[in-house]
Amino acid sequence: MEVYSIEAEDINKRIDMFLNEELEDISRSAIQRLIEKGFVRVNGEIKSKNYKLRQNDIIEADMPEPEGVSIEPENIPLDILFEDDDLIVVNKPQNMVVHPAPGHYTGTLVNALMYHCGDRLSGINGVLRPGIVHRIDKDTSGVLVIAKSDAAHRGLSLQLAEHSMKRIYEAVVYNGFDEPEGTVDANIGRSQNDRKKMAVLSRGGRTAVTHYRVLEPLGKLTYIELRLETGRTHQIRVHMAYIGHPLLGDPVYGPKKQLFSLEGQMLHAGVLGFVHPVSGEYMEFRAEPPAYFGKILDILRSKKD
């Protein structure tokens, strides 16, 4: 289930147009069919495809599962940071897909969670994404929270929709900064030139805000910390490329020829903070960057010296 809270820029926008901007690789006509079949609710109620959004609306969208797909539990080790009856927090490794999708039906985080948790995962997101509340890219490592109960799933999804979760990342990017910190406030949407990519848009798109802080200059590269105010697809990668600081190891939004032979971008979700959706307790989890991340930093530091 995807949950969205309506922001000022979305008021009076048709619900099918709004979801077309939000949902990846789903055409507007397909979205309209989902709305007509009752897979989309506004404030718990089914609306028509031309419903115009209002302030404080909460949208819930359930994506139907493809037919004939069977997802099997797999005994894949998990780096578990916390677990109780309602949720589990893990440190996802780089090169692991979060949930099954065409071309990736095995070896995913979901396969591992199904083995570890059995049937103790929230069923809200269906067969392909049981318990999955938020995602990070395959090539990004770091902290994720997964819902085991439906109550936890709804509570965590609402915190994401309201941008109240604390999410801090570490990254290595190209080029130096003139200022020690700053903010990128630029709408992100599907690229008009390549539907597989996201881009900063001058018109349309969704509000996206990223705060960054320089941790360490490393010659032609810089080690930085980033805090997400919103959580759009590829937000950090797109925003950093937009201001001239693409991520090291990201040939999609950065240089095709990279400085190191990396398996993906130098990006790690190091801190995740949220209010436990059942107990009401604030919880915060940290995970150190993986070994390869530290090795690259050591190489860059030695060259700087």
N, C-alpha and C positions, 0 to 999 in steps of 0.2 A: 504493500500500500504506500503510495506517495501522498504526502500531506503538504499543503501549501497554505500560507496565510496571505491575505491580499494586502498589498501595499498601495500607497497613494497613486502611483503611476498606473495601477491595474484597474482602478475604479472605472466602471462603465465599459470595460473591455468584455467582449463576448468570451464565454467560457471555453469554446472550442479554439479560439485564437490564442487564448492564454496557455492552454495545455499544449498547443502546437509549438509554442516557444519553449516550453519546459521539457517535454518528453522527447527523448532521443530517438531518431530513426522511425518515428511513427507519423504517417501522413495525416493531414487535417481531416480527410474523409474517413480514415480509420478511427480517428479520435471521435468524430461525430457519431460513428456507429457504436462505439463504446458508451458514449453518453446516452444514446437512444436505448441501449440494452441495460442501462442501470448500473454500469460499472463505475460511474462517477457520481459523487454526492457533494452537495453544498450544505454545510451545517447539518449534516445527517439526512438531507432530503435530496431526492432525484430531481434534477432540473432539465430543461430543454437545452439543445445545443446552442441556441441563441440567447440564453440567459446572460444578462449583463451583471458583472460582478459588483459587489457593494463593499464598503469599508467593513473590516473585521470578519468578512466571510472566511470560512475554513473549508478548503476543498480536499476531499479524499478520493483518490483514484486507484482502483484495483485493476491490475492488468491481468487478463485471462491467460492461463498457461497454454503453450502450444500442445497439441495433441500428440500422443505417442512418445513422449519424452519421459524417461525413467532416470531419476537421479539416485545414485547408490552411495551409501556411506563408505568412506575410505579411511584407513588407519594412517592418517597423516599427523605428525606431531604438531601440537599447538603450544605457543608461548602464552600461557594464561596469566593475566595480571590480577584478575578478580573473578569470582563466580559466586552467585547465590541462586535462589529459586527463580528469580525474575530476570536476571541478565548475566551475561558473561562478557568480560573485557579481554581482548587479545592484542598481542603485538604481531601484526601481519608482516611476513617477510616480503622482500622485493621479489618480483617475478611470480606472484601468486594472484590469480584472478579471484575476486571476491565471491561472485556467484555464477552459476552456469549460464552460458549463452552459446549461440551457434559457434562451433569451433572449439568450445571450452566446456565440455560436459563432465570432465574428470579433473582431479587435482586442484579443485577450487577450495576456498575457505568453507563454503557450504558443505562440500563433501566431507571435509574434516570435522565440521561441527556436528553433522548428522551422526558420525561414528561416535563422537565424544558424548553428545547430549541425547542421542536416540530420538524419541518423539517429544522431548522436552524443549521444543523451540516454538516460538510464536508462529501460528499458521496464517497470520494476516496477509503476508506477502506470497502465499501460495507455495507450490512445489519447488519452483526454481530458486526462490529467495526466502526460505523460512527464517524468520528472525532478523533478516537484514534490514537495518534502519537507515544506515548511511554507507557510503562506499569511498574507497580511495582507489586510484588507478592501479593496475596490475604492477607497474614498475615503481610505485611509491610504497614505502614501508611505513609501519607505524601503528598507532593505537586506534582500535575500533571497538565500539560497543554493539553487542548483539542481544536482541530481546528473546527471552525464553517464555515469557507469558504475554498474552495479548494486551493486558493492562499496561505492562512495561513498554510494549511496542507503541501503543497509542501515546503514552506520556513522553517517550523519547522523541517520537516523530513530531509532536507538538513543539518541543523545545527546539528542534532543528528548524521547524517552520518559522518560529519566532526569533531565530538567530540568537538564542540565549546560551547555547553551548560554548564552552571555551575550547578553542582549537588553535594550537600553536605548532608551527612547522619549522624545520630547519632546512636550508637549501644552500647550494653553491651556484652562483650565477656569474655570467660574463660581465666584465667591465667594472670600473670603480664608481662610487657614488660621491656626489658633491656634498650631500647632506647626510648626517648619521641616521636619520629616520624619515619616514614619509608615509603617505597614504595614496593609494590608487583607487579612485572612485570613477569607474567607467563601466557602462552597461555591457553585458556579454550576451551573445546569442549565436545561433548557428551561422557559420560563415556562408556568405553568398556565393563564394567561389569554390568552396569545397565542403560538402555537407557532412563530411567526416570530421571536420575541424570546427572549433569554436573561435569566435573573434570578438574584439571590441567593436561595438556598433555605434554610429553617431545617431541613428534613429532606431527605435525599437529595442529588442533585447530585454534583459532583466537587470535590475540594480545589482551591482557587484562592488564590494568594498574590501580591499586588502591593505592591512597595515604592515609595514616592514621596518626592520631595524638592523643596522650593520653590526655584525658581531666581530668580524675580522677581515681587513683587506688582505688579499693574497695575490698581489701583483696584478695580472690582467683579469683575475677572478675575485669574487667577494663571497665570504661566508655570512649568511644573513638569517635572521629570524623573521617569521611572518605570522601574523594573527588574522584569521578569517573573521570578518564581520558577517559575511554572507557565505553561501556554499554552492556556487555554480559549478557546472561541469568544467574541469580543466582550469578553474579560476586562477590559481597561482601561476600556472604555466603561461596562460594567455596574458595576464596582467603584467608579469615580469617581462615578457617579450615585447609588450606594447610600449613599455618605458625604456626599452633598450638594454634589458638585463635578462636575456633568456637563460633558462636553467642549463647547467652543464649536463650533458648526456641526453638532451631532448632534441632529436633531429626533426621532430614534427613542427615545433614552434621556434627552434633555434637553428644554428648552422647545421647543414647536412653532414659536414665533416667535423667530427668532435675531437677534442684534445686527448681523450682517453678511450680505451675500448670498454665502455660501460654497457651494462644490460638495460639501462634506463636512466631517467633523470635523477639527479642528486637531490632528492626531496624526501623528507622523513617527517611523518606526523608524530611529533614528540610528546605533546601534552593534550589530554582530553579531559575536560571538566564538565560535569552536569549534575543536576539534582536527581537523586534516585527517584524514579517515577512512582514507587510504592512507599518507601520509607520517608521520603522527603528530605533525606540527608544529602548535603553537597558532597560530591566525590570527585577526586582529581587523580589522574593516572599519568605516569611518565614512562617513557621507554627511550633508552639511549639509541642513537643511530647504529645501524649494522656495521659489521667489521670493515666492509669495503669502503664505507663512507669515511671512517676514521683513517684508513690507509691513504685515501686520496687527499685528505686534509694534511696528513703528515708529509706527503710528497710535495704538496704546494708550499707548505711552510719551509721545507728544506730548500726549495728553489728560491724562496723569498730571502732566506738568510744568506 
